[in-house]
Amino acid sequence: MAPSNTGNTDGGSTPARSSGPDGGPHGLPAGPSGPDTAPDTAPDTRPEPGPEVHPVDQLLPPVKLVTTGLQHVAAMYAGVVAPPLIVGAAVGLSPAELALLISASLFTAGLATLLQTLGVWRIGARLPFVNGVSFAGVAPMIAIAEAHGPEDALPVIFGAVIVAGMLCFLAAPYFCKLIRFFPPVVQGTVITLIGVSLLPVAVNWARGGAPGAPGYGSMGAVGLAAITLVAVVLCNRLLRGFWQQLSLLIGLAAGTLLAFPLGLADFGAVRDAEVFALPSPFHFGAPVFDAAAIASLCIVMVVSMTESTADMLALGRIVDREADERVLAAGLRADGLATALSPVFNGFAASAFAQNIGLVALTRIRSRFVVAAGGGILILLGLFPVLGSVVSLVPQPVLGGAGIVLFGTVAASGIRTLAEAGMESGSNTILVSVSLGVGIVPIAAPTFYDAFPEAVRTLLHSGISAGCVTAVLLNLLFHHVGVARRQTADGTPGATVPTATPS
């Protein structure tokens, strides 16, 4: 693009019409010049331009912070409360104790999100990165409950979670060095898998939440999801500026209001909720450290670290701030510290929430302070259960309609990254196709790995983890090992050696 002729031009043929030593004020003809003419010695009082603030570090106005932060809470709420609901039911908690476990999960998710977004020392990615209760640990925690009995299960689970969190914190500076094995072709594959893996969750929400739930799969539930989806799309198309960025929240509100006359939502949860509940440390008993339980949840923690690494790389690309080794290490430290502290307040392991990455991509609001505001809202929901019950009024089909947009946006971001990764290379094509295939197996056939050992099942039951490990191994095979490496040194096309992002 040719340079503009406005301002100072070093090679243009038309002088700029501006004030200065060689031009008259306001573009008027220049005065005489020469050795007898006194130079203009008036001081330049224009302010020096300050350093440009990256969108990730921009602090938005309070109203915008709260409303857009609430969108993040709405997008993740169901994911935060689902694990304590399932585990609480497995250990036979009373309704009051179950409500306490849910409040604790909201409270600790808020603390973890604040730690990730605002950061302390070398802890926290300082990206718009949402943390919540990891769903990967649900199956092992239920197995622990079956092995130890309902009465002793939670102390054993909390002890194992504390050790797993400490493992994550200590391993973070070493685990983050794996970034050199995450070139764009691997990143794009994993980001695509994140979106594809979440889409079945949205579809299940759209049908009513879970098989056996009242009205599951009914025309009313699916129709409500479709209306929410259309509302989000139309708001994104017809609105502008700030209101366009609130398209998800508007769609959720419209779907929820429509759900009441259809009988798909009610205020019962609000009427029965407590107004205020302060978290009681170790309410269910002091932690118990059992070797088998610790080994099980440490494996889950490694899987969560893999997913968090992939999520941070994806988010870094979306917000145009690459996640290098330093950022990854800080983010994993935050995961580990939040996980180790969560059981003190009766919470579970903390991990990344990929659905919120889709919200960042959809709204194009990249400020980490927006997500920090969402973390603050989560803390309030944990302290004031009545507020949390208001958010829980959003029916599952409404979340499903919005989730299709969110999770599809993540997959689209991955496809965009793959388009930049040199897919003309045959080795890259094989890498992507095999990794996507392996990652989709547990999505297409959830019971495929049921006959495998438990440790292997934990890894492979997550399509994101299975596809991520496959992509990294194939990248090693094609681009780092033996002939492929020598071909790269000779400059043969199609063998791109990934380089570590500078820290």
C-alpha positions, 0 to 999 in steps of 0.5 A, spaced: 500 500 500 502 506 498 504 511 503 499 516 505 501 524 503 498 526 510 504 528 515 511 527 514 513 524 507 520 522 505 519 520 498 512 523 496 512 528 490 506 532 494 508 536 500 504 535 506 499 541 508 501 541 515 504 546 520 512 546 521 518 549 520 517 549 513 510 550 512 505 555 514 500 554 519 494 550 518 496 548 511 497 556 509 503 557 504 510 557 507 513 564 509 520 566 507 526 561 509 533 562 508 539 564 513 536 571 515 530 568 517 529 566 524 527 559 525 521 557 529 523 555 536 516 554 539 516 548 543 512 542 541 507 542 546 504 535 543 503 530 548 508 524 546 504 518 544 504 513 550 506 505 548 500 502 545 496 497 550 495 490 547 487 488 547 489 483 552 491 488 557 485 493 556 481 495 562 474 496 559 468 501 562 465 498 568 458 496 565 462 493 559 466 489 564 460 486 568 455 484 562 461 481 558 464 477 564 457 475 565 457 472 558 463 468 560 459 465 567 453 463 563 457 460 558 461 456 563 456 455 569 453 448 567 460 445 566 462 448 573 456 445 577 456 438 573 462 435 576 459 436 584 452 434 582 455 427 579 460 426 585 455 429 590 450 424 588 455 418 588 457 419 595 450 420 597 450 427 599 443 430 602 440 436 598 443 441 603 450 438 602 450 438 595 448 445 595 454 446 599 459 442 594 456 446 588 457 453 591 464 451 593 466 449 586 463 456 584 467 459 589 474 456 587 473 456 580 472 464 581 479 464 585 482 460 580 480 464 574 482 471 578 489 467 579 489 466 571 487 472 569 490 477 574 496 473 576 501 473 582 509 473 581 510 467 575 503 464 577 497 466 572 497 466 564 495 473 564 490 471 558 482 471 558 483 464 560 477 461 564 478 456 570 473 451 572 472 444 575 475 439 571 470 434 568 476 429 567 476 427 574 469 425 575 470 418 573 476 416 577 472 420 583 466 416 582 471 409 582 474 412 589 467 413 592 466 406 590 472 403 593 472 407 600 464 408 601 460 414 601 462 416 608 470 416 607 470 418 599 470 426 599 476 426 604 480 421 600 478 425 593 480 431 596 487 428 599 488 426 592 486 432 589 491 436 593 497 432 591 495 432 584 495 440 584 502 440 587 505 435 582 502 440 576 505 446 580 512 443 580 512 440 573 510 446 570 516 449 568 518 442 565 512 441 562 511 447 558 518 446 554 513 441 550 511 447 546 517 446 541 513 440 539 506 444 538 508 447 531 502 451 527 500 444 524 499 441 531 496 447 534 491 447 529 489 440 529 488 440 537 484 447 536 479 444 531 479 437 536 477 442 542 471 445 538 469 438 535 469 435 542 465 440 545 459 440 540 456 433 542 456 437 549 452 442 546 447 437 542 446 434 548 444 440 552 440 442 546 436 435 547 435 437 554 441 435 558 442 428 559 438 422 557 432 420 562 431 428 564 424 430 563 422 432 556 429 430 554 429 430 546 422 433 545 420 437 540 420 443 545 427 442 547 430 442 541 425 448 538 428 452 544 435 450 542 434 452 535 430 459 537 436 461 541 441 459 536 437 463 531 437 469 536 444 469 537 446 469 530 441 474 528 444 479 534 451 478 531 448 480 524 444 485 526 447 489 532 453 493 532 458 495 537 457 493 544 450 490 543 453 485 538 458 483 543 453 481 548 449 477 542 450 471 546 447 474 553 441 477 549 440 470 546 440 466 552 436 471 556 431 471 550 431 463 550 430 463 558 424 468 557 421 463 552 422 457 556 417 459 562 411 459 558 413 453 555 414 449 562 421 448 561 424 453 566 421 455 573 423 459 579 423 453 584 431 453 585 431 460 587 425 460 592 429 454 595 436 457 595 440 460 601 442 467 601 449 467 604 453 461 605 461 462 607 465 456 605 467 452 611 474 449 610 474 442 610 467 441 611 467 434 609 473 432 614 481 433 613 484 430 607 486 423 607 492 421 602 491 414 599 496 412 594 491 408 589 487 415 589 493 419 588 496 415 582 489 415 579 488 423 580 495 425 578 494 421 571 488 425 570 492 432 572 497 430 567 491 429 562 488 436 564 495 439 563 495 437 556 489 440 555 490 446 558 497 447 554 493 446 548 487 451 550 493 456 552 496 455 545 489 456 542 487 462 546 494 465 544 492 465 537 485 468 538 487 474 542 494 475 537 498 474 543 502 467 542 503 463 548 510 462 549 514 457 554 513 463 560 506 464 559 505 456 559 509 455 565 505 461 569 498 458 566 500 451 569 502 453 575 496 457 576 492 450 575 496 447 580 496 452 585 488 453 584 487 445 584 492 444 591 488 449 594 481 448 592 480 442 597 481 447 602 474 450 600 471 443 598 472 444 591 475 439 586 481 440 581 481 446 576 482 446 569 481 450 563 474 451 560 475 451 552 468 453 551 470 460 553 475 460 548 469 460 543 466 466 546 472 470 546 473 468 538 465 470 537 465 477 541 472 479 539 473 482 546 480 480 548 481 483 555 483 479 560 479 483 565 473 481 562 474 474 564 477 477 571 470 480 572 467 473 570 471 470 576 469 475 581 462 474 579 463 466 580 466 468 587 459 472 589 455 466 586 459 461 591 458 466 597 451 467 595 447 461 593 441 465 591 445 469 585 447 462 583 440 459 582 438 465 578 444 463 573 441 456 573 434 458 571 437 458 564 435 451 561 439 446 558 436 447 551 438 454 551 445 453 553 445 448 547 443 453 542 448 458 544 453 452 545 453 450 538 455 457 536 461 457 541 464 451 540 463 451 532 467 458 533 473 454 536 473 449 531 473 454 525 479 457 529 483 451 528 481 450 521 484 457 520 490 455 523 491 449 519 490 453 513 496 457 515 500 451 517 502 449 510 497 443 508 500 442 501 505 438 505 504 430 505 506 429 512 502 434 515 496 432 511 497 425 514 498 428 521 492 432 521 488 426 518 490 421 523 490 425 529 483 428 528 481 421 526 484 418 533 481 424 537 474 423 534 474 416 536 471 417 543 466 422 541 463 417 535 464 411 540 464 413 547 465 406 550 470 404 545 476 404 550 472 401 556 476 394 555 483 398 556 487 399 563 484 404 567 490 409 566 490 408 558 482 409 559 483 416 562 487 419 557 484 416 551 477 417 553 478 425 552 478 426 544 482 432 546 488 429 549 488 423 545 488 427 538 493 432 542 498 426 543 497 423 537 499 429 533 505 431 537 508 423 536 506 424 529 510 431 528 516 428 532 516 422 527 515 426 520 519 432 522 524 431 528 526 423 527 531 420 522 530 421 515 525 427 516 530 431 520 536 430 515 531 432 509 529 438 513 536 440 514 537 439 506 531 444 505 526 439 502 519 441 502 514 438 506 518 437 513 517 444 517 521 444 523 517 447 529 521 452 533 520 454 540 516 460 541 521 465 545 520 466 552 
